[in-house]
């Protein structure tokens, strides 16, 4: 059985046996290489996501010194300024204030209104793939769909969108465990360039408002809801990054899983009404976000082990989604699974605000591929990205018979 080693290619290829080993060992284990406490069980992960003794940040209550932590290097400051002002890394009351403003763009009614645009774009992308006889599902369909949708919502002009995905990839590199200095340099550079671009775009929207989310945030600020320019920039970057990263990886992870489970793929092709359940099951089966980190703000106890204030907890989403206490026969892909309380979109106050939109995007691309490319097949074995936290593929080469 593969041991838990987030830098081992064998573990990255299939981490789920190692998770089973972790769950068998107990409810919490200390992992020295990252100085984190690993939590592998669904019940604990679900409960701790809602536990206010944990936080995505500690700086609303403690200084780095008070918390027993070292401040990040000064040269990394542009990344941390950008990251630390986004609502994912804020706690109440700042988190509550920003999320309340942004949530107006993600109401069920607003998201439902996007459905025709998402469905139409998915159909166009798949048409091109079919016309070419195949291609890379990642770059031809999985990436352009959610990037275009969130860019459209933000009001980023089409001619400006090319750098968005590279910027996002470089910034997200810092969310991996123990990132290298080279990764940090790329993240800093992307943070500066993305922030500079958005600062100019915000200035343009102040002069000429539109119907987009950036214009809406400016209007809300002018009407009295406090939102600094940095919070606005950080919010836009977070929405772009989170608004496509999980969807892209869920798409390629999901189709790769389908190709490796031909019986399930055949059932899906025979009955397209399975698509909504298939989306949920594929998110569970090969989770795009494997780990979510939280700081311990006040001592907590897990199964007799006291985790002290100042420690960091790693909530293992991928393991929780394969917990046999919650999911019957969890290692089996079952597109008919009805009871599926996966936590791929997190939970608590940091539950993914864009989850309804992600579900629409995933269903739209899957339906378009089933309808327009019914003979879609794997053309070559893919290479997995050398990442653990954000789980995905370098590409997914497919052919249309």
Secondary structure, DSSP 8 states (H G I E B T S, - for coil): -----TT-HHHHH--HHHHHHHHHH-S-EEEGGGTEEEE--HHHHHHHHT-TTEES-STTT--TTTTT-----GGGHHHHHHHHTSGGG--TTHHHHHHHHHGGGG-HHHHHHHHHHHHHHHHHHHHHHHHTTEEEHIIIIIHHHHHHHHHHHHT--GGG-HHHHHHHHHHHGGGSTT--HHHHHHHHHHHHHHHHHHHHHHHHHHHS--SSHHHHHHHHHHTT----HHHHHHHHHHHHHHHHHHHHHHHHHHHHHHHT-HHHHHHHHH-GGGHHHHHHHHHHHT-SB-EEEEEESS-EEETTEEE-TT-EEEEEHHHHTT-TTTSTTTTS--TT-------TT--GGGS-TTHHHHHHHHHHHHHHHHHH-TTEEE-S---B-S-SSB--BS--EEEE-
